[in-house]
Each structure stands twice: as C-alpha cells, then as structure tokens.
Amino acid sequence: MGKLRTTFCGLDFANPLIVPAGVHGRDGDVMFAVSESGVGGICTKTIVSQPANDVLPCFSAVGAGMVNSVFGSDKSSEYWFTEGIKRAKEGRANVIANLAGFTPEEAAGLAESAVKSGADMIMVPTHCPHMGEILMAMFPEMHFPEPSLTDVEPMKASVKAIKEAVDVPVVVKLSGTFAHVTKEWASGVKESGADGIACADALGPALSIDTRTGQPALGGPRGVGGLTGPAIMPITLRMTLEVAMLSGLPVIGIGGVTAADDVLQYVMAGATLVGVCTAGHMKGTGEYGRIIEDLEKRMDGLGISSLDDVRGLTIRRIEQRRSEGKVAVTKPVPPKVVAEKCTRCQACERVCAYAAIAVADDRVAVVDETACIGCGLCVSVCRFDALAQQYY
Ligand SMILES: Cc1cc2nc3c(=O)[nH]c(=O)nc-3n(C[C@H](O)[C@H](O)[C@H](O)COP(=O)(O)O)c2cc1C
C-alpha cells in the first residue's frame, strides 16, 4: 500500500481515500470502526451549535445514488469535543472535523475546540440544498433564508476567523449547487486564506416520489433533499478539475465515487484526496477497503506507479489540446479493437446506430471504418477494455 501514501496540506494519509461527512461520521465509535477499513481520513458529520433530529424519512435511494435530507450532527458539540473526536482518533485514519457556525466567531470557536480535542483538519461546508427549509421547519422562530449562491463573503469571513483560531489545515467544501459558479467560489476560497478545497457536496434540491402514496419520499416541508452518488460524479468531477486549475490549492474530489477508476479520474482532474460517501451508505463500510485494494490493481493495470505521476494529467491534456489548436476534432477516428480482450458480448454492436461494428459467433468485434463516425459510444459501453479510443 506504500505507493498510495499521500500528503495533503502537510498531513500524511495512508492512502487518498477519505470518508466525507455522512452517517459514517455520526459518532466517535462509528468513525473508529470505519477508520479500521483502512481509509486515509474520516470526517465527522457537520458539528453545529444547535443539533437537531432529522426530519424523517431522510433517505430515498434513486436510480444512480440517493436523495437525503439529513441535517448536521445530532450530537452536541460538547459530545464531540469531550468524547467523539477523541474516540475517532483512536483509529488509524486522520480525523477531519466538519463544522459550521451561524457566525464567523461561532465557527472559529467550534474549530478551536475541535482542534483542542485532537482534530487533524477542519472542513467548512458552504451550502446544502435542503438545509434552509429544514432549519426553518425545525426552528420556526429562526429566520434562515436560503443563502445567495453567488455570495462568497460569509464563507470568507468564517474561514478568516477559523484560520486565526487554529493551526491545522482548513479546507472549504463547495456545494454541488455551485456547479455554475465554480469559478467564483474557487477564487473566493483562494482569497479567504483556506489551505485547500473539497469539491463537492450534494446537488439539488432534488425530489423522489413514493408512487404508492404520491408523497414526496422524504419528510420536511417540500420533501426535497440533496442528490449524491454516481449521478453527480460527471458534474463534481468537472468542478474538481476547474477548482484545481483555477485555485492552485490542494483539492479533495468528492462525488459519486464507487470504484477505483473513479478515484483515478479525480486524481487526473487534479485531486490529492478523494471522498467516498454514498457508496459506503448504500453497500456498507466494506466498500471503502475494496476500493482501496482495487486502486492498486487498477494502477498496475494502467502502468501507473505513483499517483503523483498522473495527478492533474487531464489538466495537462486540456492545456495541450489548446496549445496544439486541437479544440474541435471533426474527422472520425475509429476505435481500435483489442482482440484478446473481446468477449463477443455484442454490447458495442447493440449501441452502434451506424452499424459500424459487428461481432460474429466465430470472431471478435470488427469496425467498419467507412461507416464509423468515431462517436466513442461503443468504447464507453465496453466493460472489458476491448475497444481503445484513439485521439488526434
Ligand atoms: C446521508 C448523507 C449525509 C451527509 N451529511 C453531510 C454533512 O453533515 N455535512 C457535509 O458537509 N456533507 C454531508 N454529506 C455530503 C457528503 O459528504 C458528500 O459530499 C456527498 O454525499 C457527495 O459524495 P458521494 O456522492 O460519494 O456521496 C452527506 C451525504 C450523505 C449521503
């Protein structure tokens, strides 16, 4: 596992996998158990000054992930600072305190106490798609309007206050709802003086309906929640790449990871650490160890000896396209068939709308280069790496 060792903001991680805030950060005992799966780091659920129970039900599994309306930690900050973090620290993983204050001073106070009780790093969440309305439903006396998605000033004020209060790395976690204002947030985080960026939290607000009753599947005023899991990865991956390119800060890529190849994609997009949350919730904590094990195998299969060698590779590829003027390829480039890997499953033939690839009983896939338009669909549906995309 030596080749997976990773340094992030000066901290040593056994490997790049972390478990970002979620139910596996609900208390110190669970965090301890999860850290035994071998992950490099684990986050607490968001520690807040006014914990509350969740509005139930709070989970709904959807096609490619889940919608959840989970609130911050239901444990008091007192619990976290006297017992929770200390217990989590008994495990092997670095302990990251995810916390939020209603004011910069409150956030700084929570961060200071978290570090005193042993937290190795602070993570500051920015926005959650369902949080505003759930807070208002639970605390009607409290006026809590949805924050503006383009106002980075409250985040900057909180980070500045936290940075003055603690001497461990402080990382800002962008919301998936910033998908269209990623650039503004990347610059804002850089200006705030944060040490790193995590990208991203859930997208939404999202809805799932129970067709037996017509009810929104989740509790709460409108029954909306945040969408997480594989459905969001192509967006959070793009955000991660943009954030890495624009901020130059160390990045934690989060969103939709279920496999070792997903981890590599985040690293190629520029991430140093990679978070896995929903996959562990949906399939159990064994997923974390499996992904770490598969990561080494996938690296070996691709001839990658160190994550450092491929970190930001896609950024370099994009820069190369730009510098070589290859911004719009329109000439078809047919894929190459890797004959020894073809299982004749015919998945490629089924999806080709141009009848440009065919598999017969007695032979592997053959590409008709006169009919192929080079769209790449057959390559992406092949599960056996039997078709290799060619690039100009
Ligand atoms: C059940 C659940 C609870 C979560 N709670 C928090 C939280 O308290 N604070 C936070 O910053 N993110 C929270 N998240 C967001 C995750 O940390 C992560 O950013 C998001 O789920 C995307 O990663 P994934 O697709 O691997 O799940 C939660 C996610 C889930 C699924």
The ligand as an SDF file (V2000), in Angstrom:
LIG
                    3D

 31 33  0  0  0  0  0  0  0  0999 V2000
  -26.5080   10.7410    4.2640 C   0  0  0  0  0  0  0  0  0  0  0  0
  -25.5800   11.8480    3.9570 C   0  0  0  0  0  0  0  0  0  0  0  0
  -25.2900   12.7890    4.9270 C   0  0  0  0  0  0  0  0  0  0  0  0
  -24.4240   13.8360    4.6550 C   0  0  0  0  0  0  0  0  0  0  0  0
  -24.1400   14.7370    5.6160 N   0  0  0  0  0  0  0  0  0  0  0  0
  -23.2520   15.7330    5.3690 C   0  0  0  0  0  0  0  0  0  0  0  0
  -22.8980   16.6510    6.3960 C   0  0  0  0  0  0  0  0  0  0  0  0
  -23.3470   16.5650    7.5410 O   0  0  0  0  0  0  0  0  0  0  0  0
  -22.0110   17.6330    6.0710 N   0  0  0  0  0  0  0  0  0  0  0  0
  -21.4460   17.7540    4.8240 C   0  0  0  0  0  0  0  0  0  0  0  0
  -20.6130   18.6510    4.6040 O   0  0  0  0  0  0  0  0  0  0  0  0
  -21.7660   16.8730    3.8410 N   0  0  0  0  0  0  0  0  0  0  0  0
  -22.6430   15.8860    4.0790 C   0  0  0  0  0  0  0  0  0  0  0  0
  -22.9420   14.9840    3.0960 N   0  0  0  0  0  0  0  0  0  0  0  0
  -22.3400   15.1240    1.7480 C   0  0  0  0  0  0  0  0  0  0  0  0
  -21.1740   14.1550    1.5520 C   0  0  0  0  0  0  0  0  0  0  0  0
  -20.1350   14.4250    2.4550 O   0  0  0  0  0  0  0  0  0  0  0  0
  -20.6280   14.2090    0.1050 C   0  0  0  0  0  0  0  0  0  0  0  0
  -20.0980   15.4880   -0.1360 O   0  0  0  0  0  0  0  0  0  0  0  0
  -21.6940   13.9130   -0.9160 C   0  0  0  0  0  0  0  0  0  0  0  0
  -22.5250   12.8760   -0.4830 O   0  0  0  0  0  0  0  0  0  0  0  0
  -21.1100   13.5500   -2.2910 C   0  0  0  0  0  0  0  0  0  0  0  0
  -20.3240   12.3880   -2.2100 O   0  0  0  0  0  0  0  0  0  0  0  0
  -20.9030   10.9070   -2.5830 P   0  0  0  0  0  0  0  0  0  0  0  0
  -21.5260   11.0270   -3.9430 O   0  0  0  0  0  0  0  0  0  0  0  0
  -19.7330    9.9970   -2.5110 O   0  0  0  0  0  0  0  0  0  0  0  0
  -21.9170   10.6160   -1.5570 O   0  0  0  0  0  0  0  0  0  0  0  0
  -23.8300   13.9280    3.3580 C   0  0  0  0  0  0  0  0  0  0  0  0
  -24.1280   12.9750    2.3900 C   0  0  0  0  0  0  0  0  0  0  0  0
  -24.9850   11.9370    2.6640 C   0  0  0  0  0  0  0  0  0  0  0  0
  -25.2800   10.9180    1.6030 C   0  0  0  0  0  0  0  0  0  0  0  0
  1  2  1  0
  2  3  1  0
  2 30  2  0
  3  4  2  0
  4  5  1  0
  4 28  1  0
  5  6  2  0
  6  7  1  0
  6 13  1  0
  7  8  2  0
  7  9  1  0
  9 10  1  0
 10 11  2  0
 10 12  1  0
 12 13  2  0
 13 14  1  0
 14 15  1  0
 14 28  1  0
 15 16  1  0
 16 17  1  0
 16 18  1  0
 18 19  1  0
 18 20  1  0
 20 21  1  0
 20 22  1  0
 22 23  1  0
 23 24  1  0
 24 25  2  0
 24 26  1  0
 24 27  1  0
 28 29  2  0
 29 30  1  0
 30 31  1  0
M  END
$$$$
